[in-house]
């Protein structure tokens, strides 16, 4: 009986090895020849699962199943890192650490606003990561969801804008800091994410300066589309940074599960950086609005200048055209029609009137 393609979890013989999830590249692909079976793609969902005791990492990696039971000694905790797990793949983690189903649903759904929620004795933190793509002039967003308990921290990462391996290496070299427990890991991750906001803000500022120069350049240009797209990126980034300020303020000022008073002090610096980024982005949003209005005003001014030039040239041409039209009506009795001096006099008169109008319009800066 063909049950269709299955998602298979292979549990290693050596408990120190991490899980590897194998997925079919083409779910509709059937086995050929009976022996070869479907083609599989190797994807690591569990990035790392480690036990820390008194700030020091124990060698090797733990299997998720039974990982929390390993953190029984005082000063020990488990740090689990996952990347874009499916709900089925996350079930084992949820059951092992007793995570609330609403928080798990948010972490699986992704596309959440930054927030901090308390479920019993567990904290759930959602935050946006960001990096600036200079060529595309776009902010590439990712998401990080963290479940924090007294003896564990589970980190779920979505997107390419969040690289946490360097955070783990940095914290592993600071056992004194890690001895504070999972809250130290939470601080390290949030600090790295907010620090990464700085280059994004600078990238946006550079492009905003460029569009300002384009708008007020003497050369004709209309960067309205670029201004609009930049403003959209600024608005989205501002929403992410501003929403993160409130969770950081709570971590800094209020007593929360799994975050002791000494560790709370470390979050104040992260709070300041996030608030500064939100403030700068608010200024950029207002500046882009002003630049767009200035660009539209300049377009109106330039259109008026073009209309004045067109009107001036029409006025210069209308007198010779009118006189030529009158003499082209083929009447028999018209002044100078049969005179030798008729054509030079009429031509000179037309040139005089046209020249006078041209001089007047030049003097008025219409031409």
C-alpha positions in Angstrom: 0.0 0.0 0.0 1.4 3.4 -1.1 1.2 5.8 1.9 2.7 8.7 -0.2 5.9 10.6 0.7 6.7 10.7 4.4 8.8 13.0 6.6 11.3 10.7 8.3 13.2 11.7 11.5 16.4 9.7 11.9 17.6 9.3 15.5 21.3 8.7 15.6 22.9 5.8 17.5 25.2 8.2 19.2 23.0 10.5 21.5 25.6 13.3 21.2 24.7 13.8 17.5 22.0 16.2 16.4 18.9 15.2 14.6 18.7 15.5 10.8 15.4 15.8 9.0 15.2 14.4 5.5 12.6 15.8 3.1 11.7 14.8 -0.4 12.7 17.3 -3.0 9.6 16.6 -4.9 6.7 15.3 -2.7 4.9 13.9 -5.7 7.9 11.9 -7.0 7.4 8.1 -6.7 10.1 5.5 -6.3 11.5 4.1 -9.5 12.4 0.4 -9.8 11.3 -0.3 -6.3 14.8 -0.1 -4.8 15.9 3.5 -5.3 12.9 5.2 -3.7 12.4 9.0 -3.7 15.1 11.6 -3.9 15.7 13.3 -0.5 17.0 16.7 0.6 19.1 16.9 3.8 18.1 19.8 6.0 19.3 20.4 9.5 16.4 21.8 11.6 18.1 21.6 15.0 21.2 23.8 14.7 22.5 23.0 18.2 21.3 21.6 21.5 23.8 22.0 24.4 24.0 21.7 28.1 25.6 24.5 30.2 26.7 24.1 33.8 28.0 27.1 35.7 28.6 29.0 32.5 30.6 26.2 30.8 29.3 24.2 27.9 29.5 20.5 28.3 31.2 18.7 25.3 29.1 17.6 22.5 25.4 18.1 21.7 22.3 16.7 23.4 19.4 15.0 21.7 16.3 17.2 22.3 14.4 14.3 23.8 15.3 14.2 27.5 17.5 17.4 27.2 15.7 19.2 30.0 16.2 16.3 32.3 19.9 16.8 31.9 19.7 20.3 33.4 19.1 19.1 37.0 22.2 20.5 38.6 22.1 24.0 40.1 23.3 26.6 37.7 22.7 24.4 34.6 20.5 25.1 31.6 19.9 23.9 28.0 20.2 26.1 25.0 18.4 24.8 21.9 18.7 26.5 18.5 16.3 25.7 15.6 16.0 27.1 12.1 12.6 27.3 10.4 11.1 24.1 11.8 7.7 22.9 10.7 5.0 22.4 13.3 5.5 18.7 13.2 9.3 19.1 13.7 8.7 21.4 16.6 6.3 19.1 18.4 9.2 17.3 20.1 10.6 20.5 21.4 7.2 21.8 22.6 6.6 18.6 24.5 10.1 18.4 26.0 10.0 22.0 27.4 6.3 22.4 28.0 5.9 25.4 25.8 2.5 27.1 25.6 0.5 26.3 22.5 -0.3 29.9 21.7 3.4 30.9 21.8 4.3 27.9 19.6 1.6 28.9 17.1 3.1 32.4 16.9 6.6 31.0 16.4 5.5 28.7 13.6 3.3 31.2 11.9 6.1 33.9 11.9 5.4 37.4 10.5 4.7 38.6 14.1 5.3 42.0 15.5 8.0 42.2 18.2 6.5 41.5 21.6 7.1 39.9 25.0 4.5 37.6 26.6 4.5 35.7 29.9 3.1 32.1 30.0 3.2 30.8 33.5 6.9 30.7 34.3 8.1 31.0 30.7 8.8 34.1 28.7 8.1 34.3 24.9 9.9 37.0 23.0 9.5 37.8 19.3 11.7 40.2 17.5 12.6 41.3 13.9 16.1 40.9 12.5 17.2 43.2 9.7 20.0 43.6 7.1 20.2 46.2 4.3 20.5 45.2 0.7 22.2 48.2 -0.8 21.8 47.3 -4.5 18.1 46.7 -4.1 17.7 49.5 -1.5 15.6 47.1 0.6 15.6 46.0 4.2 15.7 42.2 4.4 13.8 41.1 7.5 14.0 37.9 9.5 12.5 36.8 12.8 13.7 35.3 16.0 11.4 33.7 18.6 12.7 32.8 22.0 11.2 30.7 24.8 12.9 31.4 28.1 12.6 29.3 31.3 14.7 29.0 34.4 16.6 26.1 33.0 16.3 26.4 29.2 16.2 28.8 26.3 14.8 27.7 22.9 15.6 30.0 19.9 13.7 29.7 16.7 15.1 31.5 13.7 13.3 32.4 10.4 15.0 34.1 7.4 18.5 34.9 6.4 19.0 38.1 8.3 19.9 36.5 11.6 23.1 34.7 12.1 23.5 33.4 15.7 26.4 31.0 15.5 28.8 33.9 16.3 26.6 34.8 19.3 27.0 31.3 20.7 30.7 31.4 20.2 31.0 34.8 21.9 29.0 33.7 24.9 30.8 30.4 25.1 34.0 32.4 25.7 32.3 34.3 28.6 31.4 31.7 31.2 31.1 34.4 33.9 28.2 35.9 31.9 26.7 32.6 31.0 26.7 31.6 34.7 23.7 34.0 35.1 21.6 31.5 33.2 19.4 31.6 30.1 18.7 35.3 30.6 22.3 36.0 29.6 21.7 34.2 26.3 18.6 36.2 25.8 20.5 39.4 26.3 23.3 38.3 24.0 20.9 37.5 21.2 18.9 40.7 21.6 22.0 42.8 21.8 23.4 41.3 18.6 20.1 41.8 16.7 19.7 45.5 17.8 23.4 46.2 17.0 22.7 45.0 13.5 20.1 47.7 13.2 22.9 50.3 13.0 24.2 49.4 9.6 20.7 49.3 8.2 20.0 52.8 9.5 23.2 54.1 8.0 22.4 52.4 4.6 19.0 54.1 4.6 20.5 57.5 5.6 23.0 57.2 2.7 20.2 56.6 0.1 18.1 59.4 1.6 21.0 61.8 1.1 21.2 60.7 -2.5 17.6 61.4 -3.2 17.8 64.8 -1.5 20.6 65.7 -3.9 18.6 64.5 -6.8 15.6 66.5 -5.9 17.5 69.8 -5.4 19.8 69.2 -8.3 19.7 71.8 -11.2 19.4 68.9 -13.6 15.9 67.7 -14.4 15.0 64.4 -12.6 12.0 62.9 -10.9 13.0 60.4 -8.2 9.4 60.1 -6.8 9.3 56.4 -7.2 12.7 55.9 -5.4 11.5 58.2 -2.6 8.3 56.2 -2.2 10.0 52.9 -2.1 12.6 54.2 0.4 9.8 55.5 2.6 8.1 52.2 2.6 11.2 50.4 3.8 11.7 53.1 6.5 8.1 52.7 7.7 8.4 48.9 7.9 11.7 49.1 9.7 10.4 51.8 12.1 7.5 49.7 13.0 9.8 46.8 13.9 12.2 48.9 15.9 9.5 50.9 17.7 7.6 47.7 18.7 10.8 46.2 20.2 11.2 49.2 22.5 8.3 48.2 24.8 9.5 44.6 25.4 13.0 45.9 26.2 11.6 48.4 28.6 9.8 45.7 30.4 12.9 43.5 30.6 14.8 46.5 32.0 12.3 47.8 34.6 10.0 45.0 35.7 10.5 41.7 37.4 9.9 38.8 35.0 10.2 35.1 35.2 13.7 33.7 34.6 15.3 37.2 34.5 17.0 38.1 37.8 17.6 41.7 38.9 21.3 41.7 38.1 20.7 40.6 34.5 18.0 43.1 34.0 20.6 45.9 34.1 22.3 44.5 31.0 19.1 45.1 28.9 19.2 48.9 29.5 22.0 49.4 26.9 20.0 47.3 24.3 16.9 49.4 25.2 18.8 52.6 24.5 20.1 51.4 21.1 16.6 50.3 20.0 15.1 53.6 21.1 17.7 55.5 19.3 17.2 53.5 16.1 13.4 54.0 16.3 13.9 57.8 16.8 16.3 58.0 13.8 13.8 56.1 11.6 11.0 58.4 12.7 13.1 61.4 11.6 13.9 59.7 8.3 10.2 59.0 7.7 9.3 62.7 8.2 12.3 63.7 6.1 11.2 61.5 3.2 7.7 63.0 3.4 9.2 66.5 3.1 11.5 65.4 0.3 8.6 63.9 -1.6 6.5 67.1 -1.2 9.5 69.2 -2.3 9.9 66.9 -5.4 6.2 67.3 -6.3 6.4 71.1 -5.8 9.5 71.3 -8.0 7.7 69.3 -10.7 4.8 71.8 -10.5 7.3 74.7 -10.8 9.1 73.2 -13.7 5.8 72.4 -15.5 4.8 76.1 -15.0 8.2 77.2 -16.4 7.6 74.9 -19.4 4.1 76.3 -19.9 5.5 79.9 -19.8 8.1 79.1 -22.4 5.5 77.5 -24.7 3.1 80.4 -24.2 5.9 82.9 -25.0 6.9 81.2 -28.2 3.3 81.0 -29.3 2.9 84.7 -28.7 6.1 85.4 -30.7 4.8 83.3 -33.6 1.2 84.5 -33.6 1.7 88.0 -35.0 3.6 86.8 -38.2 1.2 84.0 -38.5 -1.8 86.4 -38.3 -0.4 88.8 -40.8 0.6 86.0 -43.2 -2.9 84.6 -42.8 -4.6 87.9 -43.7 -2.5 88.4 -46.8 -3.1 84.9 -47.8 -6.9 85.5 -48.2 -6.3 86.6 -51.9 -8.3 89.8 -51.8 -7.7 92.2 -54.7 -7.5 95.5 -52.7 -4.9 95.1 -49.9 -2.2 97.7 -48.9 1.1 97.2 -50.7 -0.2 94.1 -52.6 1.0 95.4 -56.0 3.8 97.7 -54.7 7.5 97.0 -54.9 8.0 97.9 -51.3 5.0 95.9 -50.0 6.8 92.7 -49.2 9.9 94.3 -47.5 7.7 96.5 -45.3 5.3 93.8 -44.2 8.2 91.4 -43.6 10.1 94.0 -41.6 7.0 94.8 -39.6 6.6 91.1 -38.7 10.2 90.8 -37.7 10.0 93.9 -35.6 6.9 92.7 -33.7 8.4 89.2 -33.2 11.7 90.6 -32.0 10.1 93.0 -29.6 8.0 90.2 -28.0 11.0 88.0 -27.8 13.0 90.8 -26.0 10.1 91.4 -23.6 9.8 87.7 -22.7 13.5 87.3 -22.2 13.5 90.3 -19.9 10.7 88.7 -17.9 12.6 85.3 -17.7 9.9 83.6 -19.7 12.4 82.5 -22.4 
